[in-house]
Amino acid sequence: MFAKAFRVKSNTAIKGSDRRKLRADVTSAFPTLGTDQVSVLIPGKEELNIVKLYAHKGDAVTVYMSGGNPILFELEKNLYPTVYTLWSYPDLLPTFTTWPLVLEKLVGGADLMLPGLVVPPAGLPQVQKSDLCAIALVGNRAPIAIGVAAMSTAEMLTSGLKGRGFSVLHTYQDHLWRSGDKSSPPSIAPLVLDPADLSEEKVDSTFQEDLRCLTLEGKEEENGEVPLSETSENTSAGVLSQDSTDSRPLQEQMDELLQQCFLHALKCRVRKADLPLLTSTLLGSHMFSCCPEGRQLDIKKSSYKKLSKFLQHMQQEQIIQVKELSKGVESVVAVDWKHPRKGSILEGNEVRTIIIDYAKKNELVDTHNKNLVKLDPILCDCILEKDEQHTVVKLPWDSLLTRCLEKLQPAYQVTFPGQEPIVKKGKICPIDITLAQRASNKKLLDFVLFFLFQDC
């Protein structure tokens, strides 16, 4: 709604009677706020202004300003908090979580598609259609947008997380936010749930089956293809299902993507302390979030068709062990962390080529500054430290490449005439060669080098 500049009609100080009415309206609209909190939000003596404006689409909006910041806005007699207010009261609305890269699309006027949601271990908040909701980014509970639910939570799960999830009204960095002090969201740690609340005995088996069928796909057209998602005000934040540059059959691509997301989740997200881990949680909270930007994981389009069949195959490969700990609910109970993974030997220039191709293929190069690369979930997991996950969204090319190289395990190769090359992990040991005037100098030098290599 505020993706583009609005036109101000009037700006006046609020009257005492209107101030009291506003307090009553806030108490009615947001009953979870206590009397003291309402008094802080709508102060008794401090300056409070009413701004009448027209949004770029012609909607008449009333904005309430306090302390130089918009704190509330009213549209068609409905009262909504701004992000400034939600930063003080982060639990005022049910909060859904998405990825940092999605924010750019929301600011541009896009609605939030269900494939952009991150499903937490405890499941999605329970809401009904048309409920007002907040949207936050992974790892930070401070909301960055507010919107209206396009369907209930039950309908979201039944749809397999497909389609439009929320009609977004206001976001951090939009023009309403710019009318304030332009401060950034505070860092608010996510709520830590009691492990007892997540016990398998308290998880409904029907809900688990719904989660197994989750797919990251947007609205499909009649021909089965998923339309491109644009960053205009008439489009939505979504992802694609197939790599259009890959000529292989879709099923083969999906099998590879499924295994890639599975292995990446085990490598970077799942910890030993997480076991036993519900298979639905492995998919919804870990594997989906490891899907590359511009791709979507749809198990039904793979040769396995179901998550359970894929995990059975991974169990046959002795990577994991799956058990039914309660009726109808399966969990991953063990992971062979030392199981051999894909580990091709790459030279530095090959790594650089792979990273550059990946960034260009997934359109991660900043359009305003070609020297910067936007970090998608895959790159965030690979190269960022925990304290950087919510502060670093872009990196210069040289820093990105350096970090990627530093994350790889060093190795070296020794080649002897007439023998297969010997590859060893770790950094090569320093070799100190001294040239001395002795008899049979060359043979002595070769002998020293050979044993140096053998010792390393």
C-alpha positions in Angstrom: 0.0 0.0 0.0 2.8 2.4 0.8 5.3 1.0 -1.8 5.1 4.4 -3.6 4.9 8.0 -2.4 1.5 9.1 -0.9 -0.2 12.5 -1.0 -0.8 14.3 2.4 -4.2 16.0 2.6 -3.9 17.4 6.2 -1.8 17.2 9.3 -3.4 18.4 12.6 -2.9 17.9 16.3 -5.4 15.5 17.9 -8.1 16.8 20.3 -8.5 15.5 23.8 -11.8 13.7 23.0 -10.3 12.1 19.9 -7.3 11.0 22.0 -9.6 9.2 24.4 -11.6 7.6 21.6 -8.4 6.4 20.0 -7.3 4.7 23.2 -10.7 2.9 23.3 -10.3 1.9 19.7 -6.8 0.5 20.3 -8.0 -1.4 23.4 -10.8 -2.9 21.3 -8.7 -3.8 18.3 -5.8 -5.2 20.3 -7.1 -6.7 23.6 -3.8 -8.2 24.5 -2.4 -4.7 25.2 -2.8 -3.8 28.9 -4.0 -0.4 30.1 -0.5 0.8 30.8 0.7 -0.2 27.4 -2.1 1.6 25.7 -1.3 4.7 27.8 2.3 4.5 26.6 1.3 4.0 23.0 -1.3 6.8 23.1 0.3 9.3 25.6 -1.8 11.7 27.6 0.1 14.9 27.1 2.8 14.4 24.4 2.1 15.7 20.9 0.0 13.3 18.8 -1.0 14.2 15.3 -3.5 13.0 12.8 -2.4 12.8 9.2 -4.9 12.4 6.4 -3.4 11.1 3.2 -4.1 9.3 -0.1 -2.1 6.3 -1.0 -0.8 6.0 -4.6 -3.8 3.9 -5.5 -6.2 6.4 -4.2 -7.0 4.8 -0.8 -7.9 7.3 1.9 -5.7 6.5 5.0 -5.6 8.1 8.4 -2.1 8.0 10.1 -1.5 8.7 13.8 1.9 10.2 14.5 3.6 10.2 17.9 7.2 11.3 18.7 7.8 11.8 15.0 6.9 8.3 14.1 3.7 6.8 12.6 2.4 4.4 15.2 -1.0 3.5 13.8 -2.9 3.8 10.5 -6.6 3.4 9.8 -8.1 2.1 6.6 -11.8 1.6 6.0 -12.4 1.9 9.8 -9.9 -0.8 10.5 -6.9 0.1 12.8 -3.4 -1.3 12.0 -0.1 -0.9 13.9 3.0 0.2 12.1 6.4 -1.6 12.3 7.5 1.1 14.7 4.8 0.0 17.1 5.4 -3.7 16.5 9.0 -3.3 17.4 7.9 -2.2 20.9 5.2 -4.9 21.1 6.5 -7.8 18.9 3.9 -10.2 20.3 1.0 -8.0 19.5 0.1 -10.0 16.3 0.6 -13.7 15.2 4.0 -13.7 13.6 5.1 -15.6 10.5 8.7 -15.9 9.3 10.3 -15.5 5.9 13.8 -15.1 4.4 15.7 -11.8 4.3 15.8 -11.9 0.5 12.0 -11.8 0.4 11.9 -8.4 2.1 13.1 -6.6 -1.0 10.1 -8.0 -2.9 7.7 -7.1 -0.1 9.0 -3.5 0.0 8.4 -3.3 -3.8 4.7 -4.0 -3.3 4.5 -7.8 -3.5 2.3 -9.9 -1.4 3.8 -12.8 0.5 3.3 -16.2 -1.1 3.2 -19.3 1.1 6.3 -20.8 -0.5 8.3 -18.0 1.1 7.3 -19.1 4.6 9.7 -20.7 7.0 7.9 -23.4 9.0 9.2 -23.5 12.6 9.5 -26.8 14.6 6.4 -25.9 16.6 4.4 -25.3 13.4 2.8 -22.2 12.0 0.8 -19.8 14.2 -3.0 -20.6 14.2 -4.9 -17.9 12.4 -8.1 -17.5 10.5 -8.7 -16.0 7.1 -8.6 -12.1 7.2 -6.7 -12.1 10.5 -4.1 -9.4 10.9 -0.6 -10.9 11.1 3.0 -9.7 11.4 5.9 -10.9 9.2 9.4 -11.3 10.6 12.8 -12.5 9.2 14.6 -15.7 10.1 16.4 -15.3 13.5 14.8 -12.0 14.5 11.4 -11.6 16.1 11.1 -7.9 15.2 8.4 -7.7 12.5 9.3 -6.1 9.2 5.8 -6.2 7.7 2.1 -6.5 8.5 -0.5 -8.2 6.3 -3.9 -9.9 6.2 -4.1 -13.7 6.0 -5.5 -14.8 2.7 -6.5 -18.2 4.3 -6.5 -20.0 7.6 -3.6 -21.9 8.9 -5.4 -25.2 8.3 -6.1 -24.1 4.6 -2.4 -23.2 4.2 -1.3 -26.7 5.3 -4.1 -28.4 3.2 -2.9 -26.5 0.1 0.7 -27.7 0.7 1.9 -24.2 1.3 0.8 -23.1 -2.2 -0.7 -19.8 -3.3 -1.0 -16.4 -1.8 -0.5 -16.3 2.0 -0.8 -12.7 3.0 -1.9 -9.4 1.5 0.8 -7.1 2.7 -0.3 -3.6 3.8 2.9 -2.0 5.2 6.6 -2.9 5.4 9.8 -1.7 6.8 11.5 0.6 4.3 8.3 1.6 2.6 7.1 5.3 2.3 5.1 5.1 5.6 8.2 3.9 7.4 10.1 6.7 5.7 7.8 9.3 7.2 9.2 8.4 10.6 12.8 8.5 11.9 13.8 5.7 9.5 15.3 3.5 12.3 16.1 -0.1 11.7 14.4 -3.1 13.3 15.8 -4.0 16.7 17.4 -7.4 17.2 14.8 -9.5 19.1 15.7 -13.2 19.7 13.2 -15.8 18.7 11.2 -17.4 21.5 12.8 -20.6 22.9 10.2 -23.2 23.3 10.2 -25.8 26.1 11.3 -29.1 24.5 8.3 -30.7 26.3 6.0 -28.6 24.2 7.4 -30.2 21.1 7.2 -33.8 22.2 5.9 -36.3 19.7 3.0 -37.3 22.0 1.6 -33.8 21.6 1.9 -33.7 17.8 -1.3 -34.6 15.9 -0.6 -37.3 13.3 -2.9 -35.8 10.7 -1.0 -32.5 11.0 2.3 -34.4 10.5 0.9 -36.0 7.3 0.0 -32.6 6.0 3.5 -31.4 6.6 5.0 -34.3 4.7 3.2 -33.1 1.6 4.4 -29.5 1.9 5.9 -28.2 -1.4 7.5 -25.0 -2.2 5.6 -23.9 -5.2 3.5 -20.9 -6.3 0.3 -20.8 -8.3 0.5 -23.2 -11.3 -0.8 -22.4 -14.7 -2.8 -24.9 -16.8 0.3 -26.2 -18.5 2.0 -27.1 -15.2 4.6 -24.4 -15.4 5.1 -21.9 -12.6 5.1 -18.2 -13.7 8.1 -16.1 -13.0 7.9 -14.0 -9.9 8.7 -10.3 -10.4 9.3 -7.6 -7.9 6.6 -5.2 -9.0 3.5 -4.2 -6.9 1.3 -6.6 -8.9 3.4 -9.7 -8.3 4.1 -11.9 -5.3 7.2 -13.3 -3.6 7.5 -16.8 -4.9 9.9 -19.3 -6.4 10.2 -21.5 -9.4 10.0 -25.3 -9.6 12.3 -26.1 -12.5 15.7 -25.0 -13.7 14.9 -23.7 -17.2 18.6 -23.9 -18.2 18.7 -27.7 -17.5 17.7 -29.9 -20.3 17.3 -33.0 -18.2 13.9 -34.4 -17.4 12.1 -32.6 -14.5 12.0 -35.8 -12.4 15.8 -36.2 -12.7 16.3 -32.6 -11.7 13.9 -33.0 -8.7 15.7 -36.1 -7.5 19.0 -34.3 -7.5 17.5 -31.2 -5.8 15.9 -33.4 -3.1 19.2 -35.2 -2.3 21.0 -31.8 -2.4 18.6 -30.3 0.1 18.7 -33.4 2.3 22.4 -33.6 2.5 22.8 -29.8 3.0 20.3 -29.9 5.8 22.2 -32.7 7.6 25.5 -30.9 7.0 24.5 -27.3 8.0 21.3 -27.4 10.0 20.6 -30.6 11.9 22.6 -31.2 15.1 23.1 -34.3 17.1 21.1 -32.6 19.9 18.1 -32.4 17.6 17.7 -36.1 17.3 15.2 -37.8 17.3 13.9 -35.4 14.7 10.4 -35.6 13.2 10.6 -36.4 9.5 8.1 -33.6 8.9 10.3 -31.1 10.8 13.3 -32.3 8.8 11.4 -31.4 5.6 9.5 -28.3 6.7 12.2 -26.6 8.8 15.4 -27.8 7.3 15.2 -29.2 3.8 12.9 -26.5 2.4 15.1 -23.7 3.7 18.1 -25.3 2.0 16.5 -25.0 -1.4 18.4 -22.6 -3.7 16.8 -19.3 -4.6 14.7 -19.6 -7.8 14.1 -23.4 -7.3 11.4 -25.2 -5.3 11.4 -28.6 -3.8 8.4 -30.7 -4.9 8.7 -34.3 -3.7 5.6 -35.3 -5.8 7.6 -34.5 -8.9 10.5 -36.7 -7.9 10.8 -40.4 -8.6 10.1 -41.0 -4.9 6.7 -39.2 -4.8 6.7 -39.3 -1.0 9.1 -38.2 1.7 8.9 -41.5 3.5 10.1 -43.4 0.4 13.0 -41.0 -0.1 14.0 -41.4 3.6 13.8 -45.2 3.2 16.3 -44.9 0.4 18.6 -42.8 2.5 18.3 -45.4 5.2 19.3 -48.1 2.8 22.3 -46.0 1.9 23.1 -46.1 5.7 23.0 -42.3 6.0 20.2 -42.1 8.5 18.0 -44.4 10.6 14.2 -43.8 10.7 11.8 -45.2 13.3 8.1 -44.9 14.1 8.4 -43.7 17.7 4.6 -43.1 17.9 1.7 -44.4 15.8 1.8 -42.7 12.4 4.7 -40.4 13.2 8.2 -41.2 12.0 11.4 -39.7 13.3 15.1 -39.7 12.3 16.8 -41.3 15.2 20.3 -41.5 14.0 22.6 -40.0 11.4 25.9 -41.4 10.2 27.8 -38.1 10.3 30.9 -39.7 8.9 29.2 -41.2 5.9 31.1 -40.3 2.7 29.6 -37.3 0.9 30.3 -35.8 -2.4 33.9 -34.4 -2.3 35.3 -33.7 -5.6 38.7 -32.1 -5.7 38.5 -28.5 -7.0 41.2 -26.0 -7.7 40.8 -22.4 -6.6 39.9 -21.1 -10.0 37.2 -23.8 -10.4 35.6 -22.8 -7.1 35.5 -19.2 -8.2 33.9 -20.2 -11.5 31.2 -22.2 -9.6 30.4 -19.4 -7.2 30.2 -16.8 -10.0 28.0 -19.0 -12.1 25.7 -19.7 -9.1 25.3 -16.0 -8.3 24.6 -15.0 -11.9 22.2 -18.0 -12.5 20.2 -17.2 -9.4 20.2 -13.4 -10.1 22.0 -12.6 -6.9 24.2 -9.8 -8.3 23.0 -6.4 -7.0 21.3 -4.5 -9.7 22.5 -1.2 -8.3 26.1 -2.2 -7.6 27.5 -5.0 -9.6 30.4 -5.4 -7.1 27.9 -6.7 -4.5 26.3 -10.1 -4.3 23.0 -10.7 -2.4 23.2 -13.7 0.0 20.5 -16.3 -0.4 19.8 -19.0 2.2 22.3 -21.3 0.8 25.1 -18.8 0.8 24.1 -17.6 4.3 24.4 -21.1 5.7 27.7 -21.7 3.9 29.7 -18.6 4.8 28.1 -16.5 7.5 28.7 -16.8 11.2 25.7 -17.0 13.6 26.0 -13.4 14.6 26.0 -12.3 11.0 22.9 -14.2 9.9 20.6 -11.1 10.3 23.0 -8.3 9.7 24.9 -9.3 6.5 22.7 -9.5 3.4 25.3 -8.6 0.8 29.0 -9.1 0.3 31.6 -7.8 -2.2 32.8 -10.4 -4.8 36.3 -10.6 -3.3 34.9 -11.2 0.2 32.4 -13.7 -1.0 35.0 -15.7 -2.9 37.5 -15.6 0.0 35.0 -16.8 2.5 33.9 -19.6 0.3 37.5 -20.8 -0.2 38.2 -20.6 3.5 35.2 -22.8 4.2 36.6 -25.6 2.0 38.9 -28.2 3.3 42.4 -27.7 2.0 44.1 -30.6 0.1 47.2 -31.2 -2.0 48.2 -33.6 -4.7 51.6 -35.3 -5.1 52.5 -36.8 -8.4 55.4 -39.3 -9.0 56.5 -40.4 -12.5 54.6 -43.5 -13.6 52.3 -43.5 -10.6 48.7 -42.4 -9.9 48.6 -38.9 -8.1 48.3 -39.1 -4.4 45.7 -36.7 -2.8 45.9 -35.8 0.8 43.7 -33.6 3.0 45.1 -30.7 4.9 47.6 -28.0 4.1 50.9 -29.1 2.6 53.8 -29.2 5.1 56.4 -26.5 4.5 59.4 -27.9 2.6 62.8 -26.5 3.5 65.4 -27.3 0.7 69.0 -26.6 1.2 71.4 -26.8 -1.7 74.8 -27.9 -0.7 77.9 -28.8 -2.6 78.1 -32.5 -2.0 78.6 -35.7 -3.9 75.4 -37.2 -5.4 73.6 -34.0 -4.6 70.6 -34.7 -6.9 69.9 -38.1 -5.4 70.0 -36.8 -1.9 67.5 -34.0 -2.8 65.0 -36.4 -4.4 65.3 -38.7 -1.3 64.5 -35.9 1.1 61.5 -34.6 -0.9 60.0 -38.1 -1.1 60.1 -38.7 2.6 58.9 -35.2 3.3 55.8 -35.9 1.2 55.3 -39.3 2.8 55.4 -37.8 6.4 52.8 -35.2 5.5 
